[in-house]
C-alpha cells in the first residue's frame, strides 16, 4: 500500500511538473482525487453536498426555478470540488482556496462543469478582504458555502484583532462569521462542521453574528448530514 504522505507528495509533484496546457486523462484526474490535504477530503459528497443543494433548492423562488439554481455562490474552500461537481445547473460560482495545490486540484476536477455553471477561481483567503478594514464594495452572494479547517493560517490578516485571534483558535467559527459578510439580503450561509462540534460552533456563531450584525439574520435547526452537520444562517 502506498504511504499516504508519499501519495500526496506524488500528486503535488505532478501538479508542479506538468505543463498548464496539458490535457489530463480520466485516470489521471482520478489520481488527483486521492489527495487528502484539502478541506473537503473527509466530506461525503453524496451525503453532505447532496443535502446542501437540497436545502439550496428550497430558497427564494427567484434563484431556483425548475431544479436550477440561478444564483451566485461563494465557496470559501474549493478543495477537490465536491460542492461544485454535485451542484445543479445554473449556479454561478466564485471558488476560493488558500492552498496552492487545492486551488489547482479544484480547477482540474471542476473545469468540465463550465457547460452548466459559470466558474471563477481565486487563490487566496476571505481573510484578505478584511486586511485593512475597508469592506466597502465587497461582493455579495445568494449562497455562501464554507467547510473550514479547525485552524486558519491567514486570520492574522484580519484587521480586527479579536477576530484574528479567534481565527487562530477556532477557524470554523471565524470562517462562518466572516463568510456571512458576503451574504446578500435574503441570501444564506451554510457552514459544514463535524458532528461532535456542531452545538458549540453554532452557539458561538450566533453569539458573534448578533454582536457584529445585530438582528439581521435568522438561523435554522442544524441539518444532520451523516458525520457532519450543516448550519444555516439567512440574512433578513
N, C-alpha and C positions, 0 to 999 in steps of 0.2 A: 504493500500500500504506500502511495506517495505521501510523504510528510506534508502536513497542511501548510507549514511555513514555506517549504520548498515549492509547493504548488502555487502559492500566492506570489512568490518571487519569480517564478517562471512566467506567470501572467504579466507581471509588471515589466519584466524584461521584453516580452513580446510587444507590449504597448510602446515601450521606448525605442525599440529597434525596427519597427515596421513602418514603412513609408505611409504618410497620411492618406495617399490616394489608393492604397491597397484595398482590394475588394475581398473581404473575408468569406470563407465558405461557411455553411451552416454548422459543420463540425467545429470549426474554429470559434464561432460565436458561442456554441455550447460550452466550449472550453472556458471562455471568459465568464460564463455564468457560475462557474465554480469558485470564483473569487469571493471570499467571505469577510473582507475588511470594510465593506460598505454598510451603511446604517440599516438597510433593508434586508441584509443577508439572512437574518433569523425569522423574517416575517413570511407567513404562508400566503402567497399571492391569491390562491383560490379561496381562502377564508377571509383574511384581513381586507384586502383591496376589493374583493367582491362585495364585502359589506360596506366599504367606503362608498363605492359607486351606487349601491342600492340606496344608501342614505342620501347621496347627492341627487339622485333622481326623484326624490320627494321634495326637493327645494322649489324655489319660485318658478312658476309656470313659464316665465319669460326666458329661462335658460335651459329648459329641458323638455322640449316638445318631442313626442314620438320616440322615446328611448334614445334621444340625443341629449347632449349637454352642451349647449351653445354658449358656454360661459368661459371666463378667463380663470385659469387655475395656476397657483404658485405651488410648486413642490420644493420644500426647503432643502431636502436631501434626496437627490435623484437616485443614488445608489445603482443597483442593477436594473432600474427602470420599471419595477413591478407596478408602481402606481400608474404608469403610462401604458404599459402593454395590456393592462386589464381595463383600460378606460373605454367608455362608449365613444362613438363618432361625434365630431363637432367640437371637442374640447380644444381650447387654445392654451397651450402650456408654456409657462416660464419655469425652467428647471435649473436649480442651483446645486452645486456640490463644492464643498471646501477642500476636498481631497482630489488631487490631480488624476489619480488612477480611476477613482469612482466617476469623475467627470468624463473621462474618455470612455469608460465602460457604458455609462448611461447613453452616450451618443451612439456607440456601436450597436447596442441592443434595442434601441428605440427609433433609430432613423427611418426604419421601414414603415413607421406609423404615420409618416408625413402625408400619405394619401388621404388619411382620415382626420388628422389633427395637425394644427399649427404647433411647431416646437421651437422654442428659443432656449439655448443652453448658456448658462453663465458659470464660470469658475470663480467661486467666492462664497462668502457667508452673509446672511442677512444682518449680522452684527455690524458689517461695514456701513450699512445705511444709517447707523446711529453713532458714527465715529465723531462727528462734530456737533451732534445735537440738532442739526438742521434737517428736519424731516418734511419740510415743505416740498410739495411736488412728488412725494413718494408714490409709486404705482399702487393700484388697488385691484382686488380680485374678487370674483364671486365665491371662490373656494380656495382656501389655503390648506394644504396637507403637510403636516410635519411629523416625522418619526425620528426624533433626535437621539443622539447617544447620551449616555449618562454624564459625560464630561464634554465641555466645549473649549477648544483651544483658542477661539477667537473672541470670546466675550470681553477680553481686555480692551478691545477696540471700542466698546460701548462707552459713550461719554458719561453715562450715569454710573457712578462708582458702585452704588448699591446693586444695581442690576448686573454690572460686570462681575462683582463678587458672587452673585447668585449663579451666573453662568459657569463659574469655576466650580461651584459646589453642587449645583443641581441644574444641569443643562436642559433637562426635559421641561422643567418649569420655565426656564429662561426662554427657550425657543418658542414655547407655546405663547407666552405673554408678548414677546416681540413679534411673533408671527401675526398676532391679532391686529397689530397696527396696519397690516396690509389688507385687512378685510373691509370691503366697501359696504355701504348701507344695505342691509338685507342679506349680506353675504355670510359665509360660515367658515369657521376654523375647525378642522378635525385633527386632533393630536393623538397619535398612536403610542401607547405606553404599555409596558409589561403588566401582566395581570397582578403581580404582587406589589405593584407600586401605584396602581391607578387611584386609590382612595386618597392617599396623602398628596399625590400630584394634583388631582382635581381640586382638593381643598386649597392648596397653595395657589393654584392658577386663579381660582375665583377670588381669593383674597387680594392678590396683586392686581388683577384686572379691575376690580372695584376701586382700588386705590388709585390706579393710573387713569382708567377710562370713566370712572363713575358708573352711573346706572345706564350704560349704553349697550349692554349686552344681556343675552339670555343664554341659558345652558340646558341641555337635555340630560336625561338619565344616561350614564355611560353605557355604551353598547358592547356586549360580550362578543369577542372575536377570537375564540379559542384561547391561545396562550397570551393574548393581548386584549386590551380594551381601547375603544375609540371614544375619546372625549370630544364633545361637540359644543361649540360656542357660536352664537349668532349675533351680529351687530344689528341692533334695533333702532 
